[in-house]
């Protein structure tokens, strides 16, 4: 059983993160010259990767306090701040 080559459009994410083997990278770069959609996608993915790489780390306690799950209420946060624990 032979495997079909992946759709070239599906390689944008791996290409943006330098995750393609040389042969696929060359094939995708040839495609980029012809496909504006893939070129835009690669630019966007690279921008996101750069932002993630330069994002400041948030201490675990602070991240937990503001979690979307609402585990802690604003009243608890205010109480911690009043007591100097935040």
Secondary structure as the mmCIF struct_conf table of DSSP 4:
data_model
#
loop_
_struct_conf.conf_type_id
_struct_conf.id
_struct_conf.beg_label_comp_id
_struct_conf.beg_label_asym_id
_struct_conf.beg_label_seq_id
_struct_conf.end_label_comp_id
_struct_conf.end_label_asym_id
_struct_conf.end_label_seq_id
HELX_LH_PP_P HELX_LH_PP_P1 UNK A 2 UNK A 7
HELX_RH_3T_P HELX_RH_3T_P1 UNK A 8 UNK A 11
HELX_RH_AL_P HELX_RH_AL_P1 UNK A 12 UNK A 16
TURN_TY1_P TURN_TY1_P1 UNK A 17 UNK A 18
BEND BEND1 UNK A 20 UNK A 20
HELX_RH_AL_P HELX_RH_AL_P2 UNK A 22 UNK A 32
TURN_TY1_P TURN_TY1_P2 UNK A 33 UNK A 34
HELX_RH_AL_P HELX_RH_AL_P3 UNK A 36 UNK A 54
HELX_LH_PP_P HELX_LH_PP_P2 UNK A 55 UNK A 57
HELX_RH_AL_P HELX_RH_AL_P4 UNK A 60 UNK A 65
TURN_TY1_P TURN_TY1_P3 UNK A 66 UNK A 66
TURN_TY1_P TURN_TY1_P4 UNK A 68 UNK A 69
BEND BEND2 UNK A 72 UNK A 72
HELX_RH_AL_P HELX_RH_AL_P5 UNK A 74 UNK A 82
TURN_TY1_P TURN_TY1_P5 UNK A 83 UNK A 84
#
